[in-house]
Amino acid sequence: MTDLVDDGGFGFFAGICDRRRMLVFARLAATKTLRTPARLPKHRPPTLTWLACSTLAVAAVAAFIAIELSVLHAGFRDYDEGVYWQSLRAMGRGEALFGTVFASQPPAFYYAMLPFYLIGHSIFPLRIGILVFSAAGLAATYVTGRLLAGPVAGLLAAALLATSSLYIQQGAVLQADAPAASLSLATLAFLLAATHASGRRRWLLGAAAGACLVFAVGTKLSGAVVALPAALILWRAPRPRSHLPIAFVLGLAASALIVLIPMLEYPQAAFDNLIRSHLAAGQALHQALGVNLRLLLFKRELPLEGLAAAVTLVALLRRDYRVLPIGVWAAASVIAILLYQPLFPHHLVMLLPSLALLAGIGLAGFSEAPVALTVSGLALVALTAGLGVGIAIGDARGELHAGGHEALLAASLGAHTHDGDFIISDNPYAVALADRDIPGPLVDTSHQRIASDLLSVADLDAASRRYRVRFVLLDGDRLPSVPGFLAWLNKNYSPAPYSSDGASLYVR
């Protein structure tokens, strides 16, 4: 009888304990949902969410590619395109980067673009190369957002980046900004994937993340800012994590050796081209902090900047710390932009991926909010995306009608010069369009290089003699701003019976 009473009492208290455990577990589960990816209702399997978001992300990338393809045949889009095009022409004929070819960007950018140049030698395949990197960056954005906060976050981030007017504008322009941003995104995508993997797969993904970080910096020095969120992800990786940092460092070391090879052969020239040219030009062309701040608050990107800032604040107030690594990345990018001298609009591309990811992660958390708030968030996304695409389409239409000046110069050069002629010019794009070459040391005659005292009359004279330059094409105020240039020009060259849209040709 006593046993029966004791058993019954134990069963009663056990039942209470079980109910208490269930309540505790329920509360823990409810708390955890605030920090885990948003999920659809239980009657829809999670795989359906992943499939739907992946499909929509692919559609966003396809739409981005379609817009970019419409401007691949456009004319002159940026002065830098001519510089890099001529640099690749010099490398294609066997000249060495930093040896004879002046390079304002790290070597990974040039060697990544060289295979595209060798396909057709025109600007078209080079822009295709940038587009490949840009599209890959969108894919990496989706993967990064999905691994941080679920497929909805990845989709929203990829869509916001794909519809950013500045990202669309830079998505097929021969500059280093979009490839560096894409490699930075790939760094985080591989690293996050490694934290979810184990064994050999973790080693490979960790090494790939380290390699992408090196190649991001090797494409443009501003890619170094992604090291901060990468370090935070490594630190917060689930245990045991001992192998992951080792794999990451091994990937860093092996890739750094590859990137440094062209620089180690010509260390002084590499330092002058990559470091001194930017520092000295920044001092000579120094802009007030207000100028950089105005560029940071770029009107076209204000909707994305405002959306990212607002939802990040809400996420932090809700203690959704999934935004922390990307928030660190965004903060580092903002500081770099404010300090960069001289700053140009295309430099802001480094900030766009972090803004898109912050907005995507923050908005994904709205699935747990009231319906009105969720709908408002989606409306903001639609408005931001619509504005970006509308501006980008307007830009594309304008660019399709641009480049007439360069086309006219190229036609005139083709008529007055011969195959194999080297030309000194401050319009490298027009010279390349005419299928003519600029000497490797003179591919860049920008104000930045001139301001840093890395281009002098002695450099011009030495290159003109070494390459037996018979023609000088003046189109603008870059070359005339070199001290002593006009005296040297009149001493060694004579005006040719040539005039084309304000440009002047000199012959020896």
C-alpha atoms as one frame of an Amber mdcrd trajectory, in Angstrom:
protein
   0.000   0.000   0.000   2.801   2.309   0.919   4.510   1.393  -2.295   1.406
   2.283  -4.192   1.112   5.640  -2.477   4.802   6.335  -3.065   4.521   5.343
  -6.728   1.511   7.528  -7.212   3.246  10.480  -5.574   6.344  10.011  -7.711
   4.232   9.825 -10.855   2.433  13.028  -9.906   5.625  14.973  -9.272   7.279
  13.453 -12.345   4.402  14.687 -14.424   4.828  18.190 -13.004   8.554  18.065
 -13.711   7.931  16.896 -17.245   5.516  19.736 -17.825   8.027  22.195 -16.396
  10.740  20.816 -18.662   8.452  21.226 -21.642   7.757  24.846 -20.687  11.478
  25.547 -20.302  12.243  23.939 -23.648   9.410  25.884 -25.262  10.776  29.143
 -23.878  14.292  28.279 -25.057  12.968  27.430 -28.490  11.022  30.699 -28.629
  14.142  32.638 -27.621  16.265  30.790 -30.168  13.934  31.673 -33.003  14.946
  35.283 -32.544  18.479  34.312 -33.489  17.846  31.695 -36.132  16.746  32.074
 -39.767  13.076  32.860 -40.330  11.031  29.826 -41.407   7.758  29.371 -43.177
   4.798  27.837 -41.307   5.157  24.181 -40.408   2.802  22.952 -43.112   5.382
  24.087 -45.714   8.614  22.096 -45.744  11.826  24.149 -45.356  13.125  22.795
 -48.654  10.321  24.632 -50.438  11.534  27.937 -48.969  15.100  27.209 -50.061
  13.963  26.242 -53.568  11.739  29.291 -53.995  14.374  31.739 -52.746  17.111
  30.142 -54.836  14.943  30.366 -57.945  14.143  34.017 -57.330  17.815  34.760
 -56.655  18.760  33.175 -59.982  16.098  35.320 -61.648  17.578  38.456 -60.049
  21.057  37.544 -61.319  19.645  36.841 -64.791  17.918  40.238 -64.869  21.167
  41.899 -63.792  23.087  40.134 -66.568  20.452  41.157 -69.128  20.865  44.837
 -68.229  24.652  44.560 -68.387  24.640  42.822 -71.760  22.824  45.808 -73.228
  25.819  48.104 -72.560  28.739  45.810 -73.387  29.034  47.380 -76.843  28.702
  50.935 -75.517  31.460  53.409 -76.274  33.752  55.194 -73.849  32.498  54.746
 -70.277  35.442  55.724 -68.064  39.013  56.949 -68.430  40.273  53.967 -66.422
  38.987  51.602 -69.108  41.484  52.984 -71.579  44.326  52.734 -69.066  43.636
  49.084 -68.213  42.953  48.186 -71.844  46.333  49.574 -72.882  47.997  47.857
 -69.897  46.604  44.505 -71.027  47.691  45.194 -74.604  51.218  45.736 -73.287
  51.102  42.526 -71.252  49.732  40.677 -74.271  52.779  41.655 -76.324  55.121
  40.426 -73.585  55.806  43.463 -71.405  56.124  42.846 -67.672  53.787  44.298
 -65.090  55.752  46.783 -62.934  58.784  46.098 -65.135  57.737  48.310 -68.024
  53.963  48.485 -67.555  52.805  51.049 -65.014  50.161  49.440 -62.773  48.007
  51.433 -60.372  46.234  48.277 -59.138  47.641  45.065 -57.625  48.608  42.309
 -60.072  45.677  39.923 -59.490  43.335  42.305 -61.317  45.458  42.388 -64.468
  46.105  38.657 -64.560  42.416  37.921 -63.979  41.506  40.113 -66.963  44.338
  38.965 -69.241  42.609  35.731 -70.416  39.528  37.744 -71.422  41.699  40.187
 -73.360  43.435  37.349 -75.211  40.057  36.087 -76.432  39.349  39.087 -78.623
  41.701  42.003 -77.785  38.722  44.385 -77.703  36.883  46.082 -74.855  33.930
  43.696 -75.236  35.541  40.547 -73.753  37.119  42.651 -71.012  33.713  43.931
 -69.959  32.466  40.351 -70.098  35.201  39.487 -67.592  33.966  42.165 -65.185
  30.410  40.930 -65.660  31.449  37.379 -64.742  32.912  38.647 -61.475  29.889
  40.856 -60.770  27.410  38.026 -61.316  29.506  35.736 -59.121  29.382  38.425
 -56.444  25.577  38.309 -56.498  25.662  34.534 -56.067  28.082  34.916 -53.149
  25.764  37.520 -51.632  22.878  35.055 -51.665  25.001  32.302 -50.116  26.371
  34.628 -47.411  22.933  35.916 -46.476  21.434  32.421 -46.464  24.146  30.999
 -44.229  23.876  33.924 -41.817  20.098  34.268 -41.558  18.296  31.916 -43.936
  17.283  31.854 -47.614  14.915  34.826 -47.319  17.787  37.017 -46.106  20.009
  35.773 -48.922  17.350  36.486 -51.532  16.656  40.009 -50.279  20.371  40.840
 -50.089  21.078  39.559 -53.599  18.068  41.406 -55.002  19.048  44.696 -53.354
  22.631  44.448 -54.608  21.542  43.436 -58.105  19.273  46.489 -58.316  21.743
  49.016 -56.913  22.294  51.606 -59.631  25.990  51.933 -58.795  26.553  48.166
 -58.782  24.776  47.909 -62.133  26.851  50.767 -63.493  30.114  49.140 -62.374
  28.995  45.613 -63.254  30.463  45.796 -66.760  33.024  48.605 -66.603  36.716
  47.718 -66.862  37.654  48.738 -63.316  38.834  46.789 -60.295  36.066  47.744
 -57.851  33.405  45.185 -58.771  35.827  42.207 -58.938  37.304  43.166 -55.541
  33.831  43.390 -54.005  32.872  40.019 -55.489  35.984  38.328 -54.114  35.297
  39.872 -50.707  31.811  38.360 -50.781  33.257  35.013 -51.827  35.586  35.174
 -48.808  32.637  35.366 -46.423  30.573  32.799 -48.336  33.345  30.178 -48.240
  34.162  30.939 -44.624  30.550  30.624 -43.457  30.180  27.409 -45.434  33.304
  26.095 -43.718  31.794  26.756 -40.270  28.886  24.477 -41.235  31.143  21.752
 -42.658  33.443  19.166 -41.141  36.441  17.053 -42.028  38.134  17.518 -45.370
  35.342  19.750 -46.655  35.973  22.240 -43.849  39.681  22.328 -44.723  38.983
  22.997 -48.394  36.349  25.672 -47.779  38.525  27.405 -45.172  41.507  27.450
 -47.537  39.292  28.791 -50.344  38.140  31.608 -48.056  41.740  32.563 -47.301
  42.601  32.505 -50.998  39.638  34.734 -51.875  40.716  37.264 -49.249  44.198
  37.464 -50.759  42.838  37.770 -54.286  40.405  40.482 -53.140  43.326  42.518
 -51.801  45.376  41.525 -54.861  42.667  42.989 -57.068  42.218  46.254 -55.172
  43.820  47.194 -51.878  40.453  48.247 -50.432  39.503  44.558 -50.394  41.458
  44.308 -47.135  38.476  45.609 -45.118  36.735  42.225 -45.433  39.420  40.775
 -43.150  37.550  42.244 -40.150  34.253  40.362 -40.614  36.220  37.259 -41.616
  38.127  37.392 -38.324  34.870  37.798 -36.401  33.304  34.816 -38.152  36.375
  32.724 -37.362  36.214  33.760 -33.718  32.504  32.956 -33.426  32.732  29.678
 -35.340  31.179  26.706 -33.502  33.595  24.471 -31.627  35.727  22.554 -32.365
  37.126  25.187 -34.691  40.867  24.591 -34.360  41.296  23.305 -37.914  39.409
  26.147 -39.568  41.861  28.985 -38.760  44.738  26.760 -39.863  43.055  26.044
 -43.198  42.256  29.748 -43.613  45.863  30.779 -42.958  47.197  28.123 -45.320
  44.937  29.468 -48.059  46.171  32.975 -47.280  49.833  32.011 -47.402  49.696
  29.971 -50.606  47.709  32.633 -52.476  49.899  35.463 -51.187  52.942  33.800
 -52.730  51.179  33.707 -56.087  50.074  37.338 -55.938  53.473  38.590 -54.781
  55.491  36.958 -57.583  55.125  39.861 -60.086  55.849  42.367 -57.310  58.938
  40.645 -55.912  60.664  40.889 -59.281  60.288  44.692 -59.334  59.777  45.686
 -55.662  60.614  49.395 -55.978  58.401  49.884 -59.029  55.581  47.953 -57.346
  55.840  50.150 -54.258  55.848  53.337 -56.347  52.919  52.216 -58.499  50.696
  50.809 -55.766  51.535  52.797 -52.644  53.417  55.963 -53.423  51.194  56.948
 -56.350  48.069  56.861 -54.168  49.568  58.435 -51.050  51.308  61.262 -52.880
  48.287  61.940 -55.075  46.065  61.970 -51.993  48.270  64.652 -50.437  48.522
  66.689 -53.630  44.830  66.394 -54.577  43.583  66.413 -50.994  39.825  66.782
 -50.613  38.068  68.071 -47.519  36.229  65.549 -45.367  32.967  67.123 -46.469
  33.638  66.141 -50.087  34.072  62.478 -49.143  31.003  62.667 -46.916  28.893
  64.041 -49.757  30.083  61.234 -52.008  29.321  58.706 -49.272  25.768  60.013
 -49.137  25.463  59.380 -52.859  21.924  60.396 -53.826  21.393  57.329 -55.962
  22.310  55.017 -53.079  20.559  56.906 -50.279  17.515  54.561 -50.300  19.746
  51.501 -49.795  21.895  53.285 -47.208  18.841  54.442 -45.264  17.158  51.035
 -45.429  20.291  49.233 -44.245  20.837  51.663 -41.358  17.222  51.462 -40.189
  16.828  47.680 -40.212  20.271  47.201 -38.637  19.238  49.414 -35.727  16.005
  47.443 -35.338  17.920  44.142 -35.456  20.317  45.276 -32.742  17.439  46.456
 -30.555  15.890  42.999 -30.973  19.260  41.458 -30.058  19.570  39.796 -33.433
  23.356  39.618 -33.474  23.560  37.921 -36.857  24.145  41.382 -38.316  27.347
  41.948 -36.315  29.961  40.603 -38.799  28.385  42.489 -41.686  27.928  45.579
 -39.547  31.656  45.550 -38.785  32.345  45.252 -42.515  30.058  48.200 -43.297
  31.603  50.361 -40.563  35.147  49.615 -41.798  34.104  50.443 -45.367  32.589
  53.766 -44.303  35.787  54.735 -42.460  37.899  53.753 -45.475  35.686  55.832
 -47.780  35.893  58.894 -45.541  39.691  58.657 -45.382  40.380  57.715 -49.034
  42.144  60.404 -51.092  41.189  61.215 -53.780  37.754  59.580 -53.655  35.663
  58.860 -56.751  32.080  57.524 -56.949  33.163  54.081 -58.164  35.055  53.556
 -54.897  31.681  53.320 -53.117  31.163  49.873 -54.628  33.146  48.472 -51.679
  30.295  49.497 -49.352  27.338  48.146 -51.341  27.608  44.405 -50.498  27.569
  45.031 -46.755  24.585  47.384 -47.065  22.627  44.830 -49.078  23.421  42.058
 -46.591  22.492  44.203 -43.592  19.174  45.082 -45.188  18.474  41.468 -46.154
  19.277  40.042 -42.720  17.315  42.738 -40.915  14.257  42.436 -43.155  14.244
  38.644 -42.888  13.596  39.056 -39.163  10.363  40.898 -39.985   8.718  37.534
 -40.718   8.146  37.290 -36.979   6.692  40.811 -36.827   3.067  41.857 -37.414
   1.787  41.576 -40.970   1.677  45.356 -41.448   5.382  45.681 -40.559   6.311
  42.806 -42.866   4.389  44.337 -45.757   6.037  47.705 -45.085   9.459  46.083
 -45.237   8.691  44.406 -48.550   7.370  47.696 -49.908  10.639  49.408 -48.970
  12.579  46.678 -50.770  10.423  47.061 -53.869  10.793  50.851 -53.814  14.572
  50.709 -53.342  14.978  48.114 -56.093  12.681  49.971 -58.471  14.553  53.249
 -58.049  17.894  51.548 -58.601  16.823  49.737 -61.754  15.111  52.838 -63.157
  18.258  54.945 -62.707  20.448  52.179 -64.142  18.296  51.814 -67.251  18.482
  55.581 -67.801  22.262  55.433 -67.457  22.440  52.544 -69.931  20.493  54.474
 -72.539  22.854  57.409 -72.184  25.944  55.226 -72.429  24.706  53.619 -75.642
  24.832  57.055 -77.269  28.187  58.036 -75.738  31.697  57.480 -77.056  31.309
  59.352 -80.339  34.369  61.478 -79.631  36.598  58.449 -79.063  35.203  56.701
 -82.135  36.029  59.733 -84.280  39.555  59.913 -82.882  40.067  56.198 -83.501
  38.961  56.506 -87.119  41.313  59.443 -87.690  44.229  57.639 -86.053  43.579
  54.638 -88.255  43.855  56.843 -91.314  46.982  58.773 -90.259  49.024  56.024
 -88.550  50.022  52.455 -89.360  49.825  49.061 -87.670  52.584  48.685 -85.129
  52.941  52.417 -84.494  53.300  53.467 -80.858  51.486  56.626 -79.802  51.893
  58.792 -76.716  48.481  60.096 -75.702  46.293  61.133 -72.798  43.321  59.343
 -74.370  44.358  55.673 -74.123  40.856  54.433 -74.914  40.767  56.093 -78.352
  44.237  54.769 -79.160  43.233  51.215 -78.202  40.007  51.562 -80.183  42.170
  52.360 -83.218  44.156  49.156 -82.516  47.271  51.167 -81.725  49.570  50.837
 -78.724  50.836  53.185 -76.039  54.268  52.421 -74.534  53.948  50.372 -71.355
  55.464  53.011 -69.041  52.958  55.616 -70.328  49.666  53.703 -70.287  48.532
  55.886 -67.376  48.837  59.654 -67.771  46.220  60.489 -65.129  46.277  63.596
 -62.961  46.793  61.277 -59.988  50.054  59.925 -61.402  51.230  63.373 -62.443
  50.392  64.811 -58.999  52.459  62.084 -57.334  55.522  63.041 -59.448  55.628
  59.618 -61.100  55.369  60.991 -64.630  57.914  63.508 -65.898  59.271  64.788
 -69.180  62.286  62.517 -68.668  59.921  59.519 -68.533  58.182  60.663 -71.696
  61.456  61.234 -73.534  62.919  57.867 -72.482  59.774  56.005 -73.589  59.587
  57.892 -76.898  63.136  56.829 -77.733  62.877  53.252 -76.499  59.646  52.572
 -78.396  60.512  54.828 -81.357  57.321  56.792 -80.948  56.452  58.805 -84.057
  53.118  60.243 -82.944  51.744  62.172 -79.976  47.987  62.644 -79.640  46.823
  65.379 -77.286  43.235  65.267 -76.137  42.707  67.098 -72.878  44.841  68.739
 -70.225  46.580  65.734 -68.690  49.829  65.649 -70.659  50.101  69.447 -70.943
  50.008  69.582 -67.115  53.328  67.697 -66.923  55.987  70.346 -66.150  58.032
  71.120 -69.274  55.891  68.942 -71.553  54.992  71.564 -74.172  58.619  72.638
 -74.599  59.685  69.015 -75.020  56.853  68.369 -77.487  57.679  71.373 -79.695
  61.357  70.435 -79.666  60.878  66.826 -80.783  57.584  66.784 -82.746  55.794
  68.883 -85.297  52.049  69.460 -85.716  50.516  67.090 -88.244  47.892  68.185
 -90.765  45.248  66.649 -88.580  42.343  67.879 -86.530  39.672  65.704 -85.009
  37.076  66.975 -82.572  39.499  69.270 -80.745  42.380  66.793 -80.494  45.850
  67.498 -81.928  48.296  65.073 -83.536  52.061  65.610 -83.580  54.544  63.652
 -85.684  58.292  63.139 -85.651
